[in-house]
Amino acid sequence: MLIFNHSSFLTFTLMGIPGLESQHLWLSLPFSSMFLAILIGNGAILFLVATEPTLHTPMYFLLALLMVADLISMLALLPKLLCLFWFNDRDIASNACFTQMFFIHGASVVRSALLVAMAFDRFVAVCEPLYYNTILSHSLVGRLGLMALAKGVILVLPMPLLLKRLTFCHMVIPHTYCDHMAVVKMACDHTRPNRIYGLFVVLLVVGLDLLLIGFSYGLILQAVVRLKSRDATFKALNTCSAHLFVIIVTYVPALFSSLTHRIGLNIPPQAHILLANLYLLLPSMLNPIIYGIKMKEIQGKVARCLCREPA
């Protein structure tokens, strides 16, 4: 067995989607379409929030931060994936691999933390509407954004640092990107610390964040039940609908991918890889669509931009 000591000159090879190598060119079509959709959709939301003073509110600032996290995740994943599909460019230096891993997983952690902050925003909007602007000041939104960033960096940075200490026996990664567990499996050292830490991050991020989101919506539901007016109840639920759709789009594919990775023994490897890509890309692609459909302010600004006549 060949043993490769880890160094700055070590190079991994990304296999792509095992069993579908001959279909990589065709598979690039939906992925390139998703690349354009994510770039245009998230970029449009960011442009509107930056240029429209009426959108300079806590909810839209948090939404803008979510769009930035989605763009970072997409830019860390898709350019290398498309180069692999189009030009068969499979090689990736170890430092580039660990950097890609840091940005992909870090952006996912930041995205989850921002969804918790947005759940708190919806809780204040429904349960304490008179104190909304007092509680959710711009400085608090900035601190929430910094906390989300710090959480992503602190939790994910140990992953590549722990991998740097390993010796690798295999160099071909059966994946389209440098997923943490996919790289861990390439090592011939004792990898229990890496596996335990990876599971700890998943449980902390998904478990704790979903618990906090569920707690916020439990309080929201309790407040909504007390409303006597049907119109007020509908308005309160509609206020939260976009965020609820985003939570479903973000967590359901991620949990399904995680479960199939651990207990889906009869699921073919190409299904695992496709799910791992989709759970990263689907939220980034659908979030602007969901908010564009559900938020009347965004609909109005987009319509005004499209219908604006040149002077």
N, C-alpha and C positions, 0 to 999 in steps of 0.2 A: 504494500500500500504506500502510495506517495504521501509524504507529509510536507506541508508548506508552512514554514514559519511566517507569522504575520509581519509584514513590513509595509512601508509606504509604496513599494513597487509591486505588491501583490495585486493580481487582476482576477476578478470573478467573471464568469460567463453566464448571462441570463438566457435561459432556454426559451422563454416566451410561454406559450400555452402548450403543455405537453400533449402530444397526440394530434395537435392541430397546426403543426408547423407549416404544412403545405397550404393552409388557409389563412396565413398571417396577412397576406395582402388584402384579402376580402374582409377580414376582421378589422383592418385599419379604417374601413369606411365608416362604420358606426362610431369608432373611437375618435376619428378626426372630426366627425359631425358633433360629437359631444364636446370636443375641444373648442370648436367655434361657438357652440351654444353657451358654454360656461363663460367663455371670454366676453361674448357680447352681452349676455344676460346680467352677469355680475358687474361688468363694467358700466352698463347702463344704470343700474341701481346706484352704484357709487357716484356716477356723474350727477344723477338727480339729487342725491342727498347732499353732495358738495355744493351744487349751484343753486338749489332752491331754498331760500330762507325759511319757508313754511315747513320744511322737513327737518329743520334743525331742532329736533326733539329727542329726548332720551331713547325712545323706542327705535327711531331711525338711525341714531348713532350706533346703537347696539347692532342693528341690522347691517350697517355699513361694516362694522368690525367682523361680523359673520361672513360677509361677502369677501373680505380680505383674506380670512382664513381659508375659505373655499378656493380662492384663486391661488394661494400659496400651495395648497394640497394638489391642485390640478397641475400647476407648473412644475412641481417636483416629480410628478408621475408621468404625464402624457408625452412631453418632448422625447424622453428616452424610449418610452414604449413605442411611439410612432417611428423613431429611427430604427428600432428593432424590427418592426413590421415592414417598413418600406425598404430599408437598406441592409437588413440582416446584421445590423451593428449590435452585436451581443455583448461585447466586452465592456466592463466597467471597473475602473480602478477601485481599490478597497476604500480609500478615503472618500471618493465620490459616492460609493455605495453606502457608506455610513452616513454621509451628509444627506443623501436622498432619504434614507431611513429616518433620520432625525426630523426632517421637514415634513414628511408624510405623516408619521405618527404624532409629531408635535402639533401639527395643524389639526389633527383629529381630536386631540385632547383639548386644544383651545376652543374648537367648535363646540364640544360638549359643554365646556365651562360657560361659554357665551349663551348657550341654550338655557342653562340654569339662571344666568343673569336676566335673560329675557322672560323667564317664568316669574321671577321676582318682579320685573317690570309690569307684567300683566296682573299679578296679585295686587300691586299698589293701585293700578289703574281701575280695577274692579272694586276692591275692598276699601280703598282710601282715596277716592277720586279728588276730593277737595284738597288733599295734601300732596297730590302727585308731583307737582313741580317743586315743592319744598323738599320732599324726600329724595326724589330722583333728580338731583342737581347735576349740572354738567361735570362738576368735580367728582361726584360719586360715580357717574358713568365712566369717567376716565380711570378711576381707581379699579372699578370692576374689570375694565379692559386690561389693565396692567396685571391684575390678579390672574386673569385667564391666561395671559402670556406667560407669567411666572410659573403657573401650574404646568403648562405645556413644556417649558424648558426644564424645570426641576424634575419632572417625572420621566421625561423621555431621554434627556442627556445621558443618564447612566447606561442606557441600552447600548449605544455604540462604544462607550468607554469600556464596558465589560467585555464586549466582543473583541476589542483591540488586544486583550490579554490572551486570547485563545490561539491555538494552533489548528490549522485547517487541513483536513485530509481530502476534501472534495472542493472543486472550484466551480462546478456547473450548478447553478441555482435553478431549480425547476419552477421558475416564476417569471413574471413580467417586470417586477421591480424588487428592490431589496427589502423585502418584508423581514421583520425581526426574527420570527420563528424559522423562516426559510433559511436564513443565514446561520442561525444557531445550529441547525441540523447539518451544516457543512463541516462543523468542527469535530475534531477527534479527541478533544480534551473533555474533562468533566464539566458538563454544561448545566448542572442542576441549578446553580445560582442564577444563570440567565433565564432559565425556564420559570423558576419561582418568581423572579422579579417581573417578567413579562406578564404572568398570570396576576400578580399583585396589582400591576398598573391597570389591567383590564377590569378587575373586580372593583378597584377604587374608582376608576373613571365612570364606567357604566353603572355599577351598583350604587355608588354614592350620589352621582349626578341624577340618576333616575329617581332615587329616593327623595332628593330635594325637590325635583320637578313635581313628583307625585304629591309631596307635602303641600307645595304651593297651590296646585290645582285642587287638592282636597279642601283647602281654605276658600278657594274661589268658588267651588261648587257649593260649599256651605253658605257662602254669602248670596249666591244666585238663588238658592232654594228659598231664602227668606224674602226675596223680592215679590211684591204682590202684583206688580204690573207685568203683563205678558210682553209688552214692548221693551220694558227695561230688562227683562230676562233675555229676550232675543238679542238685544244690543250688547249685553254683557258677554253672552256666549260668542257672538260674532266678533267681539274684540279679541277673543282668544283663539279663534278658529285657525288663523294663518299659522300661529305658533304651534298649535297642536298638530297640524298637517306636517310641519317641518320636523317635529319630534318623531312622528311616525316614519317619515322618509329617512331620517337619520339613523334611528336606533333599530328598527325592524330588520333592514338588510344587514346591519353590523352584527346583531345577535344571531341571525340566521346563519351568516357566514362563520361566526365563531363556533356555533353548535355543530355545524356540518364538518368543520375542521377537526373537532375533537371526538364526535361520536358518529359521524356519518361515514361508517366504514365502507358502505356499498356505493358511495357516490364517487364517480370517476374524478381523477385529479384535475382534468380540464374544467370541470364544474366548480371545483374549489377555487381555481385561479380566476375564473370569470366572476364568481361571486366576490372575491377579494377586491377585484377592480371595480365592480359595480357599486359596492357599498361605499367606496371612496368617491366615486364620480356622480352617482345618482343624486345625492343631496345637493352637490354643487350645481348641478344642472337644473334641478327642480325648484330649489329655493327661490330664485328670482321669478319663476313662473307662478309659484304659489302666492308670493307676496304681490306680484303684479295683478293677479286675479282678485285676491281678497282685500287689498288695500285701495280704497277709492282715491286716496291722495296720489298714489303712484299712477293709477289709471289716468287721472286727470292731467298730471304733469306729462305723461307720455303722449296722450292725445294732443295736448297743447304743443308739444315739441314737433310732433309729426305734421300737424296742421298749420304750423306757423308759416306764414308766407314771407318770402324774401323781401326785404325793404327795397 
